[in-house]
Amino acid sequence: MSDRHDVVVVGAGILGLATARELLQRRPGLDLVVLEKEAEVGRHQTGHNSGVIHTGIYYTPGSLKARLCRAGSQMMTEFCQDHRIPVDRCGKLLVATEASELPRLEDLMRRGTANGVPELTWLPPDGIKDLEPHATGLRAIHSPHTAIVDFSAVTQALSKDVQRLGGTLLTGAPVRSLRREHGAWLVQTGQEPLRPHALITCAGLWSDELARMTGEPANPRIIPFRGDYLRLKPSSRRLVNGLIYPVPDPSLPFLGVHTTKRIDGDVWLGPNAVFAFSRAGYRFSSVNLRELGASLAWPGFWRMARRYLGTSVGEMYRDLNRGAFVQALRCYLPELGADDVVAGPSGVRAQAVARDGTLVDDFVFSGGDGILHVRNAPSPGATSSLAIAREIVDRFERSRAT
Ligand SMILES: Cc1cc2nc3c(=O)[nH]c(=O)nc-3n(C[C@H](O)[C@H](O)[C@H](O)COP(=O)(O)OP(=O)(O)OC[C@H]3O[C@@H](n4cnc5c(N)ncnc54)[C@H](O)[C@@H]3O)c2cc1C
C-alpha cells in the first residue's frame, strides 16, 4: 500500500465509519483509509450503549444536537431498512413521579414540539398503566417513534459499506502522532507512516488527545464517565414493556437511569454516571494512571467536581450499593426488587468538560484546512451518526473550498 492517500479517518466507531462512507459515496474513487487502534470496529462507546434511536425531545431547539438527532433518527431508520437490520419502534415514556418535576416535563414537551418530534402526547396515570402496567407516575410524555436497534450491527454494516466503496480499514493501528509535513499530514501508527492530504478524527474518548497532536487547544478536555447497567432476570422481564425514562436533571447532560428494552429481548436498567479512572474504564477497578492524572490535572475537572459534588457522591453510592440503585428505579417501577436484577454491562461516555467546569452539551467540531476533529459527540451521537457524518463532510468540503 502506498503511503500517499487522499484522506485518513481516525477511529472506527459509528462516527468514523459513517463519515468514511459519506465521503466515499460523495467522491467515488477517493483513496481513503480508516485507522482503528483496537482489533475490531465499534469497541468503545459504539459497542457499549443503550441502543436507543432517540427522536430529539431533550435538546435545545436550534442546537446541533436537536437538528442532527431529528435528521439522524430518520436516516438511521432508513439505513437499517436498507441493510435489513432489525429496528423495534417500541416507543418511550418520560415519567414525572413528583409534582416538582411537572414544570420540567412541560418544558420537555415544548422542546420536543419545537424540535419537530412527531406525535408526542400527554398521558395521565391511567394512560401510563395502559402502556406500562407496572410503572407509576403523575404524568408522562409518550413518544411513539422512539425505537431500539443494535448499534454494533449498524457499525458492522457501515464497515462493510466502506470497504465495498473502496475504502481501506486498518485495525490494530493506534495513531501515535500527527504532524504537518511538506503540505501533507504525517500519521505515525507504529507501522509504516501514512501521508494523507486530509485528516478527520472521530476518536471518541481520546478525541482531545488526537486534536492536541495537531496543535489544537486543550480545551475542552474529555473526562470519562462510566455508566453501569443492571439487567432484569428473564423471569422479571414482565415488569417492563419498553423504554421508561425519568425526568432528567436539567443541569446534567445525562438522561437518568432508565429501563431499556434491548433488541434481543433483554432488559437493561441504567446507565448511571460515575467518574471513571481510565478512558476504557469499564470496571470500577480499571485505573490508568496517565489518563487519571490528565483528568485530575484539568482545572475544569475540579470546578465541575465542586459544582456537582452532591450528585457525584450520590451516583458513586448507588454504583457501589445495588439496593440504592434499585431504589432509584422504584420511583417509577415500584414493584422492582433487588431479586429481580443481576449485574449488567457498562459503557464509558466521552464527556467534554470545558476549562470553567461546564459539561459541554452540544456536539463540537473543530479544525481548519485539511483537518477536522470531532471533539464532543455524546448521546444521541449514535442515533445522529449518519447526519453528523453529512455535517462533517459538508464542513470539511467547505473548509477545503476556501
Ligand atoms: C453508556 C452509554 C449509553 C449511550 N446510549 C446511547 C443511545 O441509547 N443512543 C444514542 O444515540 N447514543 C448513545 N450513546 C452515545 C453513543 O454511543 C456515542 O455518541 C457514539 O457511539 C459515539 O461514536 P464515536 O464513533 O464518536 O465514538 P467511539 O465509538 O468511542 O469510537 C471512537 C473510536 O476511535 C478509536 N480511537 C481512539 N483513539 C484512537 C487512536 N489514537 N488511533 C486509532 N483509533 C483511535 C477508538 O478505539 C474507538 O473505536 C451512549 C453512550 C454511552 C457510553
Ligand as a Chemical Component Dictionary entry (heavy atoms), coordinates in Angstrom:
data_LIG
# 
_chem_comp.id                   LIG 
_chem_comp.type                 NON-POLYMER 
_chem_comp.pdbx_formal_charge   0 
_chem_comp.three_letter_code    LIG 
# 
loop_
_chem_comp_atom.comp_id 
_chem_comp_atom.atom_id 
_chem_comp_atom.alt_atom_id 
_chem_comp_atom.type_symbol 
_chem_comp_atom.charge 
_chem_comp_atom.model_Cartn_x 
_chem_comp_atom.model_Cartn_y 
_chem_comp_atom.model_Cartn_z 
_chem_comp_atom.pdbx_ordinal 
LIG C1  C1  C 0 -23.495 4.226 28.347 1  
LIG C2  C2  C 0 -23.828 4.913 27.042 2  
LIG C3  C3  C 0 -25.137 4.924 26.582 3  
LIG C4  C4  C 0 -25.449 5.555 25.360 4  
LIG N1  N1  N 0 -26.713 5.424 24.841 5  
LIG C5  C5  C 0 -26.963 5.938 23.623 6  
LIG C6  C6  C 0 -28.222 5.707 22.995 7  
LIG O1  O1  O 0 -29.075 4.985 23.501 8  
LIG N2  N2  N 0 -28.466 6.299 21.789 9  
LIG C7  C7  C 0 -27.527 7.098 21.174 10 
LIG O2  O2  O 0 -27.815 7.633 20.114 11 
LIG N3  N3  N 0 -26.315 7.288 21.728 12 
LIG C8  C8  C 0 -25.999 6.715 22.915 13 
LIG N4  N4  N 0 -24.765 6.881 23.461 14 
LIG C9  C9  C 0 -23.779 7.710 22.754 15 
LIG C10 C10 C 0 -23.139 6.967 21.584 16 
LIG O3  O3  O 0 -22.751 5.665 21.950 17 
LIG C11 C11 C 0 -21.932 7.786 21.107 18 
LIG O4  O4  O 0 -22.351 9.116 20.852 19 
LIG C12 C12 C 0 -21.324 7.231 19.825 20 
LIG O5  O5  O 0 -21.074 5.848 19.951 21 
LIG C13 C13 C 0 -20.035 7.966 19.513 22 
LIG O6  O6  O 0 -19.390 7.292 18.450 23 
LIG P1  P1  P 0 -17.882 7.596 18.108 24 
LIG O7  O7  O 0 -17.585 6.865 16.867 25 
LIG O8  O8  O 0 -17.669 9.078 18.151 26 
LIG O9  O9  O 0 -17.048 7.052 19.366 27 
LIG P2  P2  P 0 -16.497 5.596 19.708 28 
LIG O10 O10 O 0 -17.489 4.543 19.477 29 
LIG O11 O11 O 0 -15.947 5.690 21.090 30 
LIG O12 O12 O 0 -15.341 5.380 18.659 31 
LIG C14 C14 C 0 -14.114 6.068 18.685 32 
LIG C15 C15 C 0 -13.080 5.123 18.089 33 
LIG O13 O13 O 0 -11.835 5.806 17.943 34 
LIG C16 C16 C 0 -10.804 4.867 18.216 35 
LIG N5  N5  N 0 -9.582  5.595 18.555 36 
LIG C17 C17 C 0 -9.398  6.446 19.591 37 
LIG N6  N6  N 0 -8.134  6.898 19.598 38 
LIG C18 C18 C 0 -7.509  6.340 18.533 39 
LIG C19 C19 C 0 -6.189  6.421 18.031 40 
LIG N7  N7  N 0 -5.237  7.162 18.626 41 
LIG N8  N8  N 0 -5.873  5.702 16.924 42 
LIG C20 C20 C 0 -6.809  4.938 16.280 43 
LIG N9  N9  N 0 -8.086  4.809 16.755 44 
LIG C21 C21 C 0 -8.408  5.505 17.860 45 
LIG C22 C22 C 0 -11.372 4.083 19.395 46 
LIG O14 O14 O 0 -10.704 2.851 19.615 47 
LIG C23 C23 C 0 -12.818 3.928 19.000 48 
LIG O15 O15 O 0 -13.050 2.730 18.266 49 
LIG C24 C24 C 0 -24.420 6.237 24.649 50 
LIG C25 C25 C 0 -23.106 6.223 25.119 51 
LIG C26 C26 C 0 -22.799 5.545 26.291 52 
LIG C27 C27 C 0 -21.375 5.484 26.738 53 
# 
loop_
_chem_comp_bond.comp_id 
_chem_comp_bond.atom_id_1 
_chem_comp_bond.atom_id_2 
_chem_comp_bond.value_order 
_chem_comp_bond.pdbx_ordinal 
LIG C1  C2  SING 1  
LIG C2  C3  SING 2  
LIG C2  C26 DOUB 3  
LIG C3  C4  DOUB 4  
LIG C4  N1  SING 5  
LIG C4  C24 SING 6  
LIG N1  C5  DOUB 7  
LIG C5  C6  SING 8  
LIG C5  C8  SING 9  
LIG C6  O1  DOUB 10 
LIG C6  N2  SING 11 
LIG N2  C7  SING 12 
LIG C7  O2  DOUB 13 
LIG C7  N3  SING 14 
LIG N3  C8  DOUB 15 
LIG C8  N4  SING 16 
LIG N4  C9  SING 17 
LIG N4  C24 SING 18 
LIG C9  C10 SING 19 
LIG C10 O3  SING 20 
LIG C10 C11 SING 21 
LIG C11 O4  SING 22 
LIG C11 C12 SING 23 
LIG C12 O5  SING 24 
LIG C12 C13 SING 25 
LIG C13 O6  SING 26 
LIG O6  P1  SING 27 
LIG P1  O7  DOUB 28 
LIG P1  O8  SING 29 
LIG P1  O9  SING 30 
LIG O9  P2  SING 31 
LIG P2  O10 DOUB 32 
LIG P2  O11 SING 33 
LIG P2  O12 SING 34 
LIG O12 C14 SING 35 
LIG C14 C15 SING 36 
LIG C15 O13 SING 37 
LIG C15 C23 SING 38 
LIG O13 C16 SING 39 
LIG C16 N5  SING 40 
LIG C16 C22 SING 41 
LIG N5  C17 SING 42 
LIG N5  C21 SING 43 
LIG C17 N6  DOUB 44 
LIG N6  C18 SING 45 
LIG C18 C19 SING 46 
LIG C18 C21 DOUB 47 
LIG C19 N7  SING 48 
LIG C19 N8  DOUB 49 
LIG N8  C20 SING 50 
LIG C20 N9  DOUB 51 
LIG N9  C21 SING 52 
LIG C22 O14 SING 53 
LIG C22 C23 SING 54 
LIG C23 O15 SING 55 
LIG C24 C25 DOUB 56 
LIG C25 C26 SING 57 
LIG C26 C27 SING 58 
# 
